[in-house]
Amino acid sequence: MQLLKPELNSLIQKEALDLFYKNGYQATLMRDLAAAVGMSVGNTYRYYKSKHDLFTTLVQPVHEKLVELLEATHDNPEAHFNELCLTTIMTRFTAICSKYHKESVIFLEYYLAQEDDPVIQNFRGLIYRTVKAHLPQITMPMFDLLYHFIATGTVFVLRKSAPENIVSNLKLLYVFLFKDVKDRINAL
């Protein structure tokens, strides 16, 4: 039996990350990955049982960091909507997106298209409870709009910004979305 080679596994992950980032999850084919790595499609399945298994491996660091971040606010969402806590949360989120740039993009794009997935439902639910605790007058359509702006805005910034501008552009986006949000919602 042939042993799996760590250096080949690393190459598979690198090429898969580039392909998922360039083409998206749905448009990335295992045969394209195999061609990029220079191996047979069948051999790629010795390393990963499916495309989704490979994808999950690639985004696992982002998922773990986001879960840690969200669970830190889970016990008392009301306490985490003040400006200092929001700044801290957004700074940590921005650091995750900056450190795991491509992984964050493919994670967010994939799960934004999977509305019924438990990962995204938990993520949305936690954000909704946090926002609702501090802004009880927010309606579900208003929240859906805010959530859409956060998620798609983050992906847009990650895709369009030069690496050295990602942090400042994400902060600009979040300030735009959250500064005086109470007053803006109350004005409606």
PyMOL commands that set and color helices and strands:
alter all, ss='L'
color gray80, all
select helices_A, chain A and resi 6-23+30-37+41-47+51-74+77-80+83-99+101-112+118-134+140-160+163-178+181-186
alter helices_A, ss='H'
color red, helices_A
deselect
rebuild
show_as cartoon
